[in-house]
């Protein structure tokens, strides 16, 4: 779910979704430094038909002050990065020779 109000807790999100079925887990994504919500949450529901009912009921729900419209949909796998300029994606490891204690370089 996206466009979540900053004040929402995991309990608030659980309450919204549990009206439509069993909720296994709720995770609100937070900024690493400030711990403030990034307006995004992931909710796991074990029964597919209940999850679809929750998505249908909650997607587009409006909240006031500030006015926000929730976006609720099924999570999709992350898209792989298309690297066409020869650069490495941020998660890729670059194999470099390891320096040795005596100042030389280990070569494979």
MARNU-248881 format. One record per residue: y, z, x of N, C-alpha, C, O in turn; residue number from 1; residue in one letter. Coordinates in nm, 4 decimals, padded with zeros to 6 digits. Layout:
<sites>
{site {Y Z X} {Y Z X} {Y Z X} {Y Z X} NUM a},
...
</sites>
This chain:
<sites>
{site {-00.1154 00.0000 00.0853} {00.0000 00.0000 00.0000} {00.1212 00.0000 00.0896} {00.1225 00.0667 00.1930} 1 x},
{site {00.2229 -00.0741 00.0509} {00.3453 -00.0868 00.1304} {00.4666 -00.0529 00.0441} {00.4597 -00.0492 -00.0787} 2 x},
{site {00.5762 -00.0288 00.1122} {00.7044 00.0052 00.0502} {00.6994 00.1453 -00.0106} {00.7615 00.1730 -00.1133} 3 x},
{site {00.6250 00.2312 00.0547} {00.6079 00.3694 00.0125} {00.7350 00.4483 00.0409} {00.8001 00.4254 00.1428} 4 x},
{site {00.7708 00.5397 -00.0464} {00.8876 00.6236 -00.0217} {00.8566 00.7197 00.0922} {00.7442 00.7684 00.1040} 5 x},
{site {00.9571 00.7472 00.1767} {00.9380 00.8335 00.2928} {00.8885 00.9723 00.2550} {00.8160 01.0352 00.3321} 6 x},
{site {00.9265 01.0206 00.1381} {00.8942 01.1562 00.0969} {00.7495 01.1721 00.0515} {00.7016 01.2846 00.0375} 7 x},
{site {00.6795 01.0621 00.0285} {00.5426 01.0691 -00.0218} {00.4511 01.1328 00.0820} {00.4592 01.1034 00.2012} 8 x},
{site {00.3638 01.2207 00.0335} {00.2619 01.2812 00.1189} {00.1275 01.2149 00.0878} {00.1151 01.1377 -00.0073} 9 x},
{site {00.0277 01.2466 00.1697} {-00.1067 01.1974 00.1418} {-00.1531 01.2444 00.0037} {-00.2216 01.1708 -00.0673} 10 x},
{site {-00.1160 01.3664 -00.0339} {-00.1527 01.4191 -00.1654} {-00.0904 01.3396 -00.2798} {-00.1550 01.3157 -00.3818} 11 x},
{site {00.0368 01.2983 -00.2624} {00.1031 01.2174 -00.3647} {00.0327 01.0833 -00.3829} {00.0118 01.0380 -00.4954} 12 x},
{site {-00.0036 01.0204 -00.2714} {-00.0721 00.8907 -00.2782} {-00.2100 00.9091 -00.3404} {-00.2521 00.8286 -00.4235} 13 x},
{site {-00.2801 01.0141 -00.3006} {-00.4125 01.0427 -00.3575} {-00.4031 01.0601 -00.5091} {-00.4875 01.0096 -00.5832} 14 x},
{site {-00.2991 01.1327 -00.5552} {-00.2809 01.1531 -00.6994} {-00.2602 01.0211 -00.7728} {-00.3158 01.0000 -00.8805} 15 x},
{site {-00.1793 00.9318 -00.7135} {-00.1563 00.8007 -00.7760} {-00.2871 00.7246 -00.7946} {-00.3144 00.6708 -00.9020} 16 x},
{site {-00.3681 00.7208 -00.6877} {-00.4901 00.6406 -00.6907} {-00.6037 00.7090 -00.7656} {-00.6851 00.6410 -00.8282} 17 x},
{site {-00.6113 00.8410 -00.7608} {-00.7246 00.9096 -00.8241} {-00.7196 00.9000 -00.9759} {-00.8195 00.9275 -01.0424} 18 x},
{site {-00.6063 00.8618 -01.0315} {-00.5993 00.8370 -01.1754} {-00.6855 00.7168 -01.2139} {-00.7151 00.6962 -01.3316} 19 x},
{site {-00.7262 00.6366 -01.1127} {-00.8037 00.5151 -01.1386} {-00.9460 00.5240 -01.0833} {-01.0249 00.4311 -01.1006} 20 x},
{site {-00.9789 00.6348 -01.0172} {-01.1144 00.6497 -00.9657} {-01.1199 00.7408 -00.8446} {-01.0213 00.8039 -00.8065} 21 x},
{site {-01.2383 00.7457 -00.7853} {-01.2635 00.8328 -00.6701} {-01.1920 00.7798 -00.5462} {-01.1969 00.6604 -00.5168} 22 x},
{site {-01.1254 00.8701 -00.4740} {-01.0558 00.8350 -00.3498} {-01.1263 00.9062 -00.2348} {-01.1397 01.0285 -00.2354} 23 x},
{site {-01.1714 00.8286 -00.1358} {-01.2377 00.8878 -00.0192} {-01.1370 00.9375 00.0839} {-01.1512 01.0473 00.1377} 24 x},
{site {-01.0354 00.8563 00.1111} {-00.9388 00.8965 00.2138} {-00.8039 00.8290 00.1911} {-00.7937 00.7230 00.1293} 25 x},
{site {-00.7005 00.8956 00.2440} {-00.5638 00.8433 00.2399} {-00.5050 00.8637 00.3780} {-00.5157 00.9721 00.4352} 26 x},
{site {-00.4426 00.7596 00.4318} {-00.3764 00.7705 00.5622} {-00.2388 00.7062 00.5524} {-00.2274 00.5859 00.5289} 27 x},
{site {-00.1351 00.7858 00.5702} {00.0006 00.7331 00.5741} {00.0327 00.7028 00.7198} {00.0134 00.7875 00.8070} 28 x},
{site {00.0810 00.5837 00.7457} {00.1144 00.5433 00.8819} {00.2513 00.6006 00.9156} {00.3484 00.5804 00.8427} 29 x},
{site {00.2572 00.6725 01.0278} {00.3812 00.7411 01.0676} {00.4273 00.6950 01.2053} {00.3474 00.6535 01.2892} 30 x},
{site {00.5585 00.7034 01.2262} {00.6166 00.6737 01.3561} {00.5656 00.7767 01.4566} {00.5628 00.8964 01.4278} 31 x},
{site {00.5260 00.7303 01.5728} {00.4687 00.8185 01.6742} {00.5659 00.9271 01.7190} {00.5257 01.0417 01.7389} 32 x},
{site {00.6930 00.8923 01.7348} {00.7918 00.9876 01.7865} {00.8518 01.0763 01.6781} {00.8607 01.1978 01.6957} 33 x},
{site {00.8930 01.0171 01.5663} {00.9639 01.0934 01.4636} {00.8706 01.1516 01.3576} {00.9110 01.2411 01.2833} 34 x},
{site {00.7456 01.1024 01.3489} {00.6489 01.1422 01.2477} {00.6933 01.1044 01.1061} {00.6333 01.1480 01.0079} 35 x},
{site {00.7983 01.0234 01.0968} {00.8459 00.9757 00.9670} {00.7567 00.8611 00.9196} {00.7093 00.7807 00.9998} 36 x},
{site {00.7349 00.8548 00.7892} {00.6512 00.7501 00.7313} {00.7075 00.6123 00.7630} {00.8288 00.5910 00.7604} 37 x},
{site {00.6176 00.5195 00.7927} {00.6573 00.3793 00.8124} {00.6438 00.3007 00.6820} {00.6359 00.1779 00.6835} 38 x},
{site {00.6411 00.3717 00.5701} {00.6347 00.3108 00.4366} {00.5038 00.2378 00.4108} {00.4996 00.1456 00.3293} 39 x},
{site {00.3972 00.2776 00.4789} {00.2694 00.2093 00.4672} {00.1575 00.3130 00.4596} {00.1583 00.4115 00.5334} 40 x},
{site {00.0614 00.2903 00.3700} {-00.0526 00.3803 00.3583} {-00.1798 00.2998 00.3348} {-00.1772 00.1908 00.2777} 41 x},
{site {-00.2900 00.3559 00.3799} {-00.4212 00.2979 00.3554} {-00.5002 00.3965 00.2712} {-00.5049 00.5159 00.3008} 42 x},
{site {-00.5622 00.3448 00.1654} {-00.6403 00.4268 00.0737} {-00.7802 00.3666 00.0678} {-00.7958 00.2458 00.0497} 43 x},
{site {-00.8817 00.4516 00.0832} {-01.0203 00.4057 00.0721} {-01.0797 00.4583 -00.0569} {-01.0790 00.5784 -00.0838} 44 x},
{site {-01.1317 00.3642 -00.1371} {-01.1995 00.3977 -00.2624} {-01.3393 00.3373 -00.2551} {-01.3532 00.2174 -00.2307} 45 x},
{site {-01.4440 00.4190 -00.2761} {-01.5808 00.3699 -00.2562} {-01.6319 00.2752 -00.3649} {-01.7262 00.1997 -00.3411} 46 x},
{site {-01.5722 00.2781 -00.4821} {-01.6212 00.1958 -00.5929} {-01.5248 00.0795 -00.6141} {-01.4098 00.0988 -00.6536} 47 x},
{site {-01.5729 -00.0394 -00.5876} {-01.4905 -00.1601 -00.5879} {-01.4152 -00.1821 -00.7190} {-01.2970 -00.2166 -00.7173} 48 x},
{site {-01.4815 -00.1628 -00.8306} {-01.4167 -00.1884 -00.9604} {-01.3004 -00.0903 -00.9830} {-01.1987 -00.1267 -01.0420} 49 x},
{site {-01.3161 00.0332 -00.9358} {-01.2080 00.1312 -00.9473} {-01.0919 00.0943 -00.8542} {-00.9752 00.1079 -00.8911} 50 x},
{site {-01.1247 00.0479 -00.7347} {-01.0201 00.0058 -00.6406} {-00.9406 -00.1115 -00.6978} {-00.8179 -00.1140 -00.6880} 51 x},
{site {-01.0093 -00.2076 -00.7568} {-00.9406 -00.3228 -00.8167} {-00.8522 -00.2790 -00.9334} {-00.7430 -00.3328 -00.9519} 52 x},
{site {-00.8988 -00.1815 -01.0124} {-00.8185 -00.1294 -01.1238} {-00.6931 -00.0600 -01.0710} {-00.5856 -00.0746 -01.1291} 53 x},
{site {-00.7056 00.0146 -00.9627} {-00.5906 00.0831 -00.9033} {-00.4893 -00.0187 -00.8503} {-00.3687 -00.0032 -00.8695} 54 x},
{site {-00.5391 -00.1221 -00.7839} {-00.4504 -00.2267 -00.7317} {-00.3739 -00.2916 -00.8463} {-00.2522 -00.3087 -00.8389} 55 x},
{site {-00.4455 -00.3272 -00.9514} {-00.3822 -00.3933 -01.0663} {-00.2770 -00.3036 -01.1312} {-00.1695 -00.3505 -01.1688} 56 x},
{site {-00.3080 -00.1751 -01.1442} {-00.2171 -00.0822 -01.2127} {-00.0956 -00.0443 -01.1278} {00.0139 -00.0265 -01.1812} 57 x},
{site {-00.1140 -00.0318 -00.9958} {-00.0072 00.0220 -00.9115} {00.0790 -00.0840 -00.8430} {00.1928 -00.0558 -00.8056} 58 x},
{site {00.0267 -00.2050 -00.8261} {00.1061 -00.3096 -00.7614} {00.2271 -00.3436 -00.8477} {00.2130 -00.3788 -00.9648} 59 x},
{site {00.3448 -00.3328 -00.7895} {00.4682 -00.3615 -00.8622} {00.5308 -00.2404 -00.9288} {00.6363 -00.2520 -00.9912} 60 x},
{site {00.4670 -00.1235 -00.9167} {00.5212 -00.0007 -00.9747} {00.6558 00.0311 -00.9106} {00.6698 00.0254 -00.7884} 61 x},
{site {00.7548 00.0646 -00.9932} {00.8909 00.0909 -00.9430} {00.9192 00.2403 -00.9401} {00.8824 00.3146 -01.0311} 62 x},
{site {00.9861 00.2822 -00.8324} {01.0326 00.4196 -00.8172} {01.1832 00.4184 -00.8039} {01.2408 00.3190 -00.7596} 63 x},
{site {01.2470 00.5262 -00.8411} {01.3928 00.5363 -00.8348} {01.4356 00.6226 -00.7169} {01.3607 00.7080 -00.6694} 64 x},
{site {01.5554 00.5986 -00.6718} {01.6267 00.6764 -00.5687} {01.5483 00.6981 -00.4416} {01.4847 00.8026 -00.4275} 65 x},
{site {01.5495 00.6069 -00.3507} {01.6015 00.4712 -00.3678} {01.5023 00.3870 -00.4478} {01.3826 00.4157 -00.4512} 66 x},
{site {01.5539 00.2844 -00.5108} {01.4683 00.1977 -00.5898} {01.3739 00.1226 -00.4962} {01.4170 00.0509 -00.4059} 67 x},
{site {01.2472 00.1406 -00.5197} {01.1445 00.0730 -00.4400} {01.0353 00.0238 -00.5332} {01.0025 00.0887 -00.6326} 68 x},
{site {00.9803 -00.0904 -00.5001} {00.8686 -00.1459 -00.5744} {00.7469 -00.1442 -00.4830} {00.7482 -00.2057 -00.3764} 69 x},
{site {00.6417 -00.0739 -00.5242} {00.5212 -00.0658 -00.4429} {00.4519 -00.2009 -00.4344} {00.4505 -00.2787 -00.5298} 70 x},
{site {00.3954 -00.2261 -00.3193} {00.3072 -00.3408 -00.2997} {00.1697 -00.2830 -00.2705} {00.1503 -00.2130 -00.1712} 71 x},
{site {00.0752 -00.3130 -00.3574} {-00.0606 -00.2606 -00.3410} {-00.1554 -00.3792 -00.3424} {-00.1588 -00.4566 -00.4380} 72 x},
{site {-00.2326 -00.3924 -00.2346} {-00.3324 -00.4990 -00.2284} {-00.4471 -00.4553 -00.1389} {-00.4410 -00.3514 -00.0731} 73 x},
{site {-00.5507 -00.5361 -00.1378} {-00.6663 -00.5059 -00.0556} {-00.6320 -00.5341 00.0904} {-00.5698 -00.6356 00.1219} 74 x},
{site {-00.6724 -00.4447 00.1782} {-00.6441 -00.4629 00.3211} {-00.7164 -00.5866 00.3716} {-00.8292 -00.6156 00.3317} 75 x},
{site {-00.6493 -00.6584 00.4598} {-00.7066 -00.7777 00.5215} {-00.7243 -00.7512 00.6709} {-00.6487 -00.6734 00.7290} 76 x},
{site {-00.8226 -00.8147 00.7332} {-00.8379 -00.7985 00.8780} {-00.7138 -00.8502 00.9505} {-00.6469 -00.9418 00.9028} 77 x},
{site {-00.6842 -00.7912 01.0650} {-00.5694 -00.8352 01.1442} {-00.5900 -00.9789 01.1892} {-00.7011 -01.0190 01.2237} 78 x},
{site {-00.4826 -01.0555 01.1886} {-00.4867 -01.1923 01.2376} {-00.4895 -01.1902 01.3892} {-00.4190 -01.1109 01.4516} 79 x},
{site {-00.5705 -01.2769 01.4492} {-00.5697 -01.2846 01.5954} {-00.4434 -01.3571 01.6387} {-00.3937 -01.4461 01.5697} 80 x},
{site {-00.3926 -01.3169 01.7546} {-00.2703 -01.3796 01.8037} {-00.3045 -01.5155 01.8630} {-00.4044 -01.5311 01.9331} 81 x},
{site {-00.2208 -01.6119 01.8339} {-00.2382 -01.7449 01.8879} {-00.1590 -01.7535 02.0171} {-00.0359 -01.7556 02.0147} 82 x},
{site {-00.2283 -01.7585 02.1289} {-00.1617 -01.7587 02.2589} {-00.1673 -01.8998 02.3137} {-00.2701 -01.9428 02.3661} 83 x},
{site {-00.0559 -01.9724 02.3015} {-00.0543 -02.1111 02.3463} {00.0238 -02.1313 02.4751} {00.0122 -02.2360 02.5387} 84 x},
{site {00.1040 -02.0315 02.5145} {00.1857 -02.0498 02.6339} {00.1217 -01.9907 02.7589} {00.1867 -01.9827 02.8631} 85 x},
{site {-00.0044 -01.9494 02.7505} {-00.0727 -01.8958 02.8666} {-00.0502 -01.7471 02.8864} {-00.1104 -01.6873 02.9757} 86 x},
{site {00.0353 -01.6857 02.8050} {00.0602 -01.5427 02.8175} {-00.0578 -01.4665 02.7593} {-00.1309 -01.5182 02.6748} 87 x},
{site {-00.0754 -01.3453 02.8044} {-00.1828 -01.2614 02.7523} {-00.1313 -01.1830 02.6337} {-00.0192 -01.1323 02.6383} 88 x},
{site {-00.2106 -01.1710 02.5259} {-00.1692 -01.0851 02.4151} {-00.1603 -00.9413 02.4647} {-00.2255 -00.9065 02.5632} 89 x},
{site {-00.0811 -00.8572 02.3988} {-00.0606 -00.7206 02.4466} {-00.1880 -00.6415 02.4684} {-00.1911 -00.5541 02.5551} 90 x},
{site {-00.2936 -00.6690 02.3927} {-00.4152 -00.5903 02.4052} {-00.5118 -00.6445 02.5097} {-00.6134 -00.5814 02.5385} 91 x},
{site {-00.4814 -00.7600 02.5662} {-00.5737 -00.8199 02.6622} {-00.5648 -00.7490 02.7968} {-00.4575 -00.7058 02.8387} 92 x},
{site {-00.6789 -00.7379 02.8634} {-00.6805 -00.6807 02.9971} {-00.6663 -00.7925 03.0977} {-00.7250 -00.8996 03.0821} 93 x},
{site {-00.5899 -00.7678 03.1986} {-00.5751 -00.8638 03.3067} {-00.6474 -00.8046 03.4264} {-00.6148 -00.6945 03.4707} 94 x},
{site {-00.7458 -00.8774 03.4791} {-00.8202 -00.8271 03.5944} {-00.7413 -00.8548 03.7206} {-00.7152 -00.9697 03.7561} 95 x},
{site {-00.7043 -00.7482 03.7868} {-00.6312 -00.7581 03.9125} {-00.7140 -00.6893 04.0206} {-00.7893 -00.5964 03.9913} 96 x},
{site {-00.7007 -00.7338 04.1444} {-00.7725 -00.6651 04.2517} {-00.7274 -00.5197 04.2619} {-00.6094 -00.4886 04.2459} 97 x},
{site {-00.8235 -00.4312 04.2888} {-00.7914 -00.2894 04.3015} {-00.7504 -00.2597 04.4458} {-00.8175 -00.3033 04.5394} 98 x},
{site {-00.6402 -00.1854 04.4646} {-00.6032 -00.1495 04.6015} {-00.7017 -00.0473 04.6575} {-00.7510 00.0392 04.5852} 99 x},
{site {-00.7291 -00.0583 04.7854} {-00.8156 00.0378 04.8522} {-00.7315 00.1456 04.9175} {-00.6120 00.1266 04.9403} 100 x},
{site {-00.7937 00.2591 04.9476} {-00.7209 00.3708 05.0057} {-00.6576 00.3361 05.1399} {-00.5512 00.3886 05.1727} 101 x},
{site {-00.7203 00.2493 05.2175} {-00.6681 00.2185 05.3502} {-00.5658 00.1053 05.3483} {-00.5286 00.0543 05.4540} 102 x},
{site {-00.5205 00.0660 05.2314} {-00.4138 -00.0342 05.2210} {-00.4619 -00.1751 05.1963} {-00.3809 -00.2616 05.1628} 103 x},
{site {-00.5908 -00.2021 05.2113} {-00.6423 -00.3352 05.1857} {-00.6613 -00.3563 05.0360} {-00.6267 -00.2698 04.9555} 104 x},
{site {-00.7156 -00.4699 04.9995} {-00.7412 -00.5015 04.8592} {-00.8885 -00.5346 04.8427} {-00.9455 -00.6114 04.9203} 105 x},
{site {-00.9489 -00.4759 04.7414} {-01.0888 -00.5024 04.7101} {-01.0970 -00.6367 04.6409} {-01.0269 -00.6595 04.5424} 106 x},
{site {-01.1802 -00.7251 04.6897} {-01.2006 -00.8575 04.6284} {-01.3441 -00.8657 04.5780} {-01.4371 -00.8179 04.6431} 107 x},
{site {-01.3602 -00.9256 04.4640} {-01.4953 -00.9435 04.4086} {-01.5549 -01.0724 04.4558} {-01.6680 -01.1049 04.4197} 108 x},
</sites>
